Every structure is written in C-alpha cells, then in structure tokens.
C-alpha cells in the first residue's frame, strides 16, 4: 500500500504530484524554452513565440489529460464548435498559444555527446517517474509482468476500418510493466524500442525468448531479495530465467507454451499431449529441485512452471456453469492474479491520453503520464481522502484537469 499518509483534504493534484512534482514541470518549462530558442536560431525567428511559464505548462498538460476522459480524436477539438468542444476550459488558453507550446515542447532540448540511448529525450522523466513509484508505494508479494493495454479508444476500434486499425497499431516501441496484482499499481515501466541497431534494438536480439528474458530482468532489477512472487505469460516463462531469479530470491509462476516459450531444459514427455482421453482436472507433475512443471487438463492441456508453490497443495477453479475443477494451487493462484489484471485493463485502459503524436519519445511520454494518473487514482482510493469525496476514475481525471488549468471550482462532483 501507500508509504505515506495523505491528508483528508488532499486533491487530485496532490496525488498526481507524488509522481510529477513541480520541479519536473519546471524542468519541462526550461527545456521547452531552450529548444524554442535553438529552433529559432536555426530556422528563423518566430515573432508569435513568448517563453512558456509554469502556469502555462500545467494548463498544457491539463488539455492533453482531458483527452483521456472525453476521448476526442484530436486535442484541438476542445476549441472547435463540434461535439468534443469544451468551452469551459477552452478560455484558459488560446488554440494558437497551445499549438505553439506543442510545437516546441521538450523534456531534454540538447543531446549530450555521451548519450547513445535512443530515448535520451525522455529518459530523465522516466527515471524521475520510477523514483516516484518506488517511494510512494510498497507492492504486495504477488506481481505480474505483462504488456498493458494501450490501444485506441474502444469506440474508435469498433468503427474504424481494418486498414486504419493496422496503420494506427504500428508503434515503434513496446511497453512492459511490473504490476502489483492486489491493487493494480504499476511498480515499474520498461520501454523497448522495436527498431534500431544499438544494444536496445531488435537487430541485436533476433530471437523473442532472449528479448523477453532481457525485459523481465530489467523489470525485476529492484525486486531481488524481497521474496516476491512474479507471474508471467508464455513469452517470458523459461526454466533458465526462473532459476536465475530464484538465486535472487524472486519466485515465479508462469504459463508455458510449446510455441511461444523457451522450453530449453524441460522434459519432452511433459510437453507432448497425451493421446489417451483426459478427464477435466487431471494433472501430471515433474520436479527438479524447487521447480515444478505441471501439465493440467481442462478442455485442453495447460502447462505451468513454478517454484513459488508446492505441487502437492490443492486448489480449485470455480466455473459458473459447472462444478469445481480440481487443480494444483499454482494453477488457481495464476488464474486469480491474471484475472485481476484483466479487470484492471478493462477499468483503466480507456483512460489513456488520446493524443497520438508522430515522435516516439512523445508517445512514450503521454503513455507514462497516463500510467502516473492511474497510479495516482489507486493511491487516492486507498487514502482517507477517498472516503470524503469518493470520486470515480473519470471524476478524478476531471478534477485533475481543472486543478492543472487553475479553475477555481473545487466542489465535489458526485
């Protein structure tokens, strides 16, 4: 849970600034102004540009965050006369001023000569955000490594053509997280670029198991020695990785796939499906030290690799239309924790910022801001302030937008 007690009067802005404090926003102001000056020295002066202020930077973020609540296709819709126009917040800043800030917006204006990382324009912000996550929240023992849903608004997905969908889904990076499965709080973010010839590019990692193993190690670099139980999907699950984690006192439970997983070192007899008909709930187990490979049957074969649960401990999978199906405890635990993350995705993935810039570092930035707001709401729900105001996720987002824009309306919206 949270590591600090927030006051009863804590606002949405107070929770958001646990992760994005004023010093980070002030740095955005400095870097944006530096980039504007550099840009104009190279391409000619811009008479319409005036250095941005901290108040304007907060309003700029507020406009962007408003797209996560109203899901307008373009942030500029706020100033239009159409369905997504919002006269109450459009008066704070003119559209032309917003577009100027958007043109010059930067987190790192200049590239250092020592910098080789492709995400150098956003890495300081990601590091600051990670420090905020680490200091504000202590996760539960059970955690999940996965790629969160960061797709378009569900209404857009339902109405667009297949060609549009393919075009919109082409991102140059993948975003992985380590997430507390009891609360949904995202403890750590890892961004992997899909292109490039450097050490962080796919050219250096031709096979998927090697890539996913590297992602898992990066996400768990701060987790050693804490007896965490990490749940993983088929792309990450492997015997070598789990044994390496066990040496660091990190324990695992993962779903295994003969097609997607690295099955090196596992007995072939457990990876082949039995020809004889199986009854639901039937399972076989092979062990090596603390590691168990479980093959469980339920309208198909499911394989699990774990060193976190004893294979002799019994559990059940409860089906609404049928009786309880017996299974090892590891299978029950995996199903329970993964279903919680699915509920999190259903509830929170629709609150990602809709603005989709062309530059990769900006895409990563807005996804990271969206995750920070979701985390802020989770801390708000676990605080005493929630029992006073009881905002929904949408109301919390609306409050944050108003506070960033400096609007004086502070009455609770129920």
Secondary structure in CASP SS format (residue, H / E / C, confidence):
PFRMAT SS
TARGET T0000
AUTHOR 0000-0000-0000
METHOD secondary structure of the structure
MODEL  1
X C 1.00
X E 1.00
X C 1.00
X C 1.00
X C 1.00
X C 1.00
X C 1.00
X C 1.00
X C 1.00
X C 1.00
X C 1.00
X H 1.00
X H 1.00
X H 1.00
X H 1.00
X H 1.00
X C 1.00
X C 1.00
X C 1.00
X C 1.00
X C 1.00
X H 1.00
X H 1.00
X H 1.00
X H 1.00
X H 1.00
X H 1.00
X H 1.00
X H 1.00
X H 1.00
X H 1.00
X H 1.00
X H 1.00
X H 1.00
X H 1.00
X H 1.00
X H 1.00
X H 1.00
X H 1.00
X H 1.00
X H 1.00
X H 1.00
X H 1.00
X C 1.00
X C 1.00
X C 1.00
X C 1.00
X C 1.00
X C 1.00
X C 1.00
X C 1.00
X C 1.00
X C 1.00
X H 1.00
X H 1.00
X H 1.00
X H 1.00
X H 1.00
X H 1.00
X H 1.00
X H 1.00
X H 1.00
X H 1.00
X H 1.00
X H 1.00
X H 1.00
X H 1.00
X H 1.00
X H 1.00
X H 1.00
X C 1.00
X C 1.00
X C 1.00
X C 1.00
X H 1.00
X H 1.00
X H 1.00
X H 1.00
X H 1.00
X C 1.00
X C 1.00
X C 1.00
X C 1.00
X C 1.00
X C 1.00
X C 1.00
X H 1.00
X H 1.00
X H 1.00
X H 1.00
X C 1.00
X C 1.00
X C 1.00
X C 1.00
X H 1.00
X H 1.00
X H 1.00
X H 1.00
X H 1.00
X H 1.00
X H 1.00
X H 1.00
X H 1.00
X H 1.00
X C 1.00
X C 1.00
X C 1.00
X C 1.00
X C 1.00
X C 1.00
X C 1.00
X C 1.00
X C 1.00
X C 1.00
X C 1.00
X C 1.00
X C 1.00
X C 1.00
X C 1.00
X C 1.00
X C 1.00
X C 1.00
X H 1.00
X H 1.00
X H 1.00
X H 1.00
X H 1.00
X H 1.00
X H 1.00
X H 1.00
X H 1.00
X H 1.00
X H 1.00
X H 1.00
X H 1.00
X H 1.00
X E 1.00
X C 1.00
X C 1.00
X C 1.00
X C 1.00
X E 1.00
X E 1.00
X E 1.00
X E 1.00
X E 1.00
X C 1.00
X C 1.00
X C 1.00
X C 1.00
X C 1.00
X C 1.00
X C 1.00
X H 1.00
X H 1.00
X H 1.00
X H 1.00
X H 1.00
X H 1.00
X C 1.00
X C 1.00
X H 1.00
X H 1.00
X H 1.00
X H 1.00
X H 1.00
X H 1.00
X H 1.00
X C 1.00
X C 1.00
X C 1.00
X C 1.00
X E 1.00
X E 1.00
X E 1.00
X E 1.00
X E 1.00
X E 1.00
X E 1.00
X E 1.00
X C 1.00
X C 1.00
X C 1.00
X C 1.00
X C 1.00
X E 1.00
X E 1.00
X E 1.00
X E 1.00
X E 1.00
X E 1.00
X E 1.00
X E 1.00
X C 1.00
X C 1.00
X C 1.00
X C 1.00
X C 1.00
X C 1.00
X C 1.00
X C 1.00
X H 1.00
X H 1.00
X H 1.00
X C 1.00
X C 1.00
X C 1.00
X H 1.00
X H 1.00
X H 1.00
X H 1.00
X H 1.00
X H 1.00
X H 1.00
X H 1.00
X H 1.00
X H 1.00
X H 1.00
X H 1.00
X C 1.00
X C 1.00
X C 1.00
X C 1.00
X C 1.00
X C 1.00
X C 1.00
X C 1.00
X C 1.00
X E 1.00
X E 1.00
X E 1.00
X E 1.00
X C 1.00
X C 1.00
X C 1.00
X C 1.00
X C 1.00
X E 1.00
X H 1.00
X H 1.00
X H 1.00
X H 1.00
X H 1.00
X H 1.00
X H 1.00
X H 1.00
X H 1.00
X C 1.00
X C 1.00
X C 1.00
X E 1.00
X E 1.00
X E 1.00
X E 1.00
X E 1.00
X E 1.00
X C 1.00
X C 1.00
X C 1.00
X C 1.00
X C 1.00
X E 1.00
X C 1.00
X C 1.00
X C 1.00
X C 1.00
X C 1.00
X H 1.00
X H 1.00
X H 1.00
X H 1.00
X C 1.00
X C 1.00
X C 1.00
X C 1.00
X C 1.00
X C 1.00
X C 1.00
X C 1.00
X C 1.00
X C 1.00
X C 1.00
X E 1.00
X E 1.00
X E 1.00
X E 1.00
X E 1.00
X E 1.00
X C 1.00
X C 1.00
X E 1.00
X E 1.00
X E 1.00
X E 1.00
X E 1.00
X E 1.00
X E 1.00
X C 1.00
X C 1.00
X C 1.00
X E 1.00
X E 1.00
X E 1.00
X E 1.00
X E 1.00
X E 1.00
X C 1.00
X C 1.00
X C 1.00
X C 1.00
X C 1.00
X C 1.00
X C 1.00
X E 1.00
X E 1.00
X E 1.00
X E 1.00
X C 1.00
X C 1.00
X C 1.00
X C 1.00
X C 1.00
X C 1.00
X C 1.00
X E 1.00
X E 1.00
X E 1.00
X E 1.00
X H 1.00
X H 1.00
X H 1.00
X H 1.00
X H 1.00
X H 1.00
X H 1.00
X H 1.00
X H 1.00
X H 1.00
X H 1.00
X H 1.00
X H 1.00
X H 1.00
X H 1.00
X H 1.00
X H 1.00
X H 1.00
X H 1.00
X H 1.00
X H 1.00
X H 1.00
X H 1.00
X C 1.00
X C 1.00
X C 1.00
X C 1.00
X C 1.00
X C 1.00
X C 1.00
X C 1.00
X H 1.00
X H 1.00
X H 1.00
X H 1.00
X H 1.00
X H 1.00
X H 1.00
X H 1.00
X H 1.00
X H 1.00
X H 1.00
X H 1.00
X H 1.00
X H 1.00
X H 1.00
X H 1.00
X H 1.00
X H 1.00
X H 1.00
X H 1.00
X H 1.00
X H 1.00
X C 1.00
X C 1.00
X C 1.00
X H 1.00
X H 1.00
X H 1.00
X H 1.00
X H 1.00
X C 1.00
X C 1.00
X C 1.00
X H 1.00
X H 1.00
X H 1.00
X H 1.00
X H 1.00
X H 1.00
X H 1.00
X H 1.00
X H 1.00
X H 1.00
X H 1.00
X H 1.00
X H 1.00
X C 1.00
X C 1.00
X C 1.00
X C 1.00
X C 1.00
X C 1.00
X C 1.00
X C 1.00
X C 1.00
END
